[in-house]
Amino acid sequence: MGAGGKRRAPAARTFGWATPPGSYIVPRDTAMFEHHTKPLLPRRVYYRRLARSAALGAGVLAAALGLGMIGYHALEKLPWIDAFLNAAMILSCMGPVATLQTEAGKLFAGGYALFSGIALITTLGIIFAPVVHRFLHKFHLEDEERGEK
């Protein structure tokens, strides 16, 4: 409440549009990557972005591995180490190690195998997105320097 009991209007958010031209600051709430009209990021900032993407990809893999371990442990009554081995082998597209005994375990293994393929492709996309973006951004900058569009 403002003076006199009146409500104040919330402060306007700029969403980073007021950053100076040529700035390397990429606002977190507007875009993950810089716009093609912005200059190429310095290597240090790029390596930080690459590390952040690798950490996010590792987190996705860890979550997928944990899900598989819990499923094998709960449905097939495998010890944790065997559940880890089975989940890791399916997640890496190698196939299961232990013989599955229950129908629920077999259904889980089939669903987990389908999920693992999608998780692997997603993780590769997360990890390599900064590399591909930098390549395309650099390619676009070279086109602009030559006067092409």
N, C-alpha and C positions, 0 to 999 in steps of 0.2 A: 504494500500500500504506500502510496506517495503522500505528500503533504495534503492535509485537508481531507484525508480518508478516501481519496480518489485512487483508482488503480492506474499504475503506470503501464504503458505499452512495453512489451518485451524488447530488449535491445536487438537491433537487426543483426543478423549473422551475415558476414561477407562471404563465407565459404571459400576464403582464400583468393577471391578474384582480385583483391587489392594488392597482391604481391607485385613487386617491381618487375618490369620487363627484363627478361634474361635471368630471372631468379631460378636457383636450383631447388627451391623449396616447393615440394609437391604436397598440397594439403591432404591430410589423411581422410577427410570427409568428402572429398569431391572425386578423386581418381586414384587408382592404384599406380598407374604409369603416367609419365609426363606426356603432354600433348605433342603432336608431331611438329608444331611450330616452335616448341621450346628447344633450347640447345641440349646436346647430349650430356648426360650426367657425368660428373667426374668419376674416375675409376673407383675411388674409395666409397662413394655413395652407391655405385653400382654393385660392388662386392658386398656391401651391407645388405642391399636388396636381395642379392643372390643367396646370402646366408639366411636371411629371413624366410625366403621361399624354401630353401632346403630344410629348415627347421619345421616349417609348416607341413612339408611333405613327409618328414620323419614322424611328425605327430599323427598324420592320417594313417601311416603304416602301423604305428604303435597301437592306435585305436582299433584298426582292423585285426591286427594280431591278437590283441586282448579279447576282442569279440569271439574270434575263432577258438582261443584257448578256453574261454568260459563255456562255449557251446560243446566242445569235445569233452571237457571235464564233467559237465552236467549231464549230457545226454549219453555219452559212451562210457562214463565212469573211468576215463583214462587218468592216470596220475598227471600232475601238472607238467612235468618234463615231457611226457609223451604227447600231451595236449599241445604244448608249445611246438614240438617237432612236427606234428600233423598240420597245425595251423600255418606254420612257417613254410612247409613244403607246398601246401595248396596256395598260399599267398604268393609264392614265387613261381607258380605255374608248373610245379614239378609233379604234383599228385600226392595222394595220401600214403602214409607209411603203414599205419596200423590197419588191421582188418576190422571193418565196422560190423558190429553184432546186432544192433537194434535198428528197427525201421526209422525211428525218430532220428537216430544218428546218421543214417544214410540220407534222409531228407535234408537234414542240416548240412551235411557235407556237400550235397548237390547245390543247395542255395548259397552256401559259403563259397563254393568254387565260382559260381556266377558272379557273386559280389566281389570276390577277389580280383577277377579280371577287370572289372570296372574300377575298383580301387587302385589297381596298378596303373591303369591308363590315366586316371585322374591325378595320381601322385606324380607321374612323369610330366603331365601338363603343368602342374603347380611348380615343379622344380625347374623346368625348362622355359617357362613363360618369360622370365626376365632376359634370358639369352636370346630368344626369338624376337622379343620386343626390341632389344638393343640392336640386333642385326637389321630389322626392318626400319628402325628409326635412323640408323646410320645410312642405310641405303636411300631413304627418303631425303635426308639432308644432302647427300651427294647429288641427287636429282635436282634439288633446288639450286645448288651451286652452279649446275650446268644450265639452269634456266628451263628445265623440263618440268612438266607437271604430271 
